[in-house]
Amino acid sequence: MKTIRKLSFVVMVTFGLGGVGRCADDPLPKGYVCVRAEQPIVMDGKLDDKAWLDAPWTDDFVDILGGRKPPPRFRTRAKMLWDDTYFYVAAELAEPHVWGTLTKHDSVIFQDNDFEVFIDPDGDNHEYYEIEINALNTEWDLLLEKPYRDGGPAVDAWEIPGLKTATHVNGRINDPNGEDESWTVELAIPWAALKPRANRPAPPRAGDQWRVNFSRVEWEQTHDDKKYTKTPKSTRDEDNWVWSPQGVIDMHRPATWGFVQFSTNRPGQDRYIPDPANPIKTQLMKIYELQRLYHEKNRVWALSLEQLGLKAEPALPNAELPTLRSTSSGYEVEIRQNPGPDNPRQTWTIRQDSRLTRN
């Protein structure tokens, strides 16, 4: 089992009028409309194919903690495309000194500067994928049964048959003499590899939304005219820059990842439509966080929202109040959403291991 980076835990919960609210610097997850690649993509890492030129960039990455932290030192942004065979991801990472050391597949890539992709197809916080890649085009792919903090193992032996990756350095990698401009990366992730755990159509249907996020790990370094030396972690932690801010130094919180909306129209023709159930999911995740704190303190789960210091209020006008019940393995919290003009009746549930489901 490979070493897992140490995670920090910060509670991002506020209470408004007795309910579960959002922090001022806890924005809604990012959204992106992913269009089809109408032309073939040459996997060379250069991002000069017409399909990439037509695809929009994401917003520039921010610190993993969000607006509470200064903007990153170097710009990072990404693009996405899809076709019947692949989910394509590209990224541009501004970097005055491009270096890398790891060349063995499935090394712990974030020990170098890297780019990371996280995918949770059905948004249930479980059975999600992680891919890390460095500027040397060395890749590490992982399947997470559930988040680490919920006891989830990382399936290191999981592989992505048919995965294509490429990187390109606008400069000279591992050459301290002079400055570089950036490095770019391309990934073509086969739907066939994602489908067994997607629990939904893969490739997706037009209008489907998947939970996706990207992370960039950046280490400070020094150099002379011969080599780079990474600043030891004991001296300074690495920087973590992301597309959709997490609010905590932990990428393994799928509920805060962005939404990728798949489209069959031309770029700019479809607008991103925020998930109408996201306020319900957010409320359930806040209750889950409070239950974790309550259990850490009392070694038992709370039996009511009142024990958590909450006076329940609906997440949406057409949603019922949350209900909490004990189970043999822990607890479940349920919110029913009554039917509306655009939504059928549905029930959302979260349990003690963060699995979020719709019935």
Secondary structure by P-SEA (a helix, b strand, c coil): cccccbbbbbbbccccccbbbbcccccccbbbbbbccccccccccccccccccccccccccccccccccccccbbbbbccccccccbbbbbbbbccbbbbcccccccccccccbbbbbbbcccccccbbbbbbcccccbbbbbbcccccccccccccccccbbbbbbbbccccccccccccbbbbbbbbbcccccccccccccccccbbbbbbbbbbbbbbccccccccccccccbbbbbbbccccccccccccccbbbbbbbcccccccccccccaaaaaaaaaaaaaaaaaaaaaccccccccccccccccccccccccbbbbbccccbbbbbbbccccccccbbbbbccccccccc
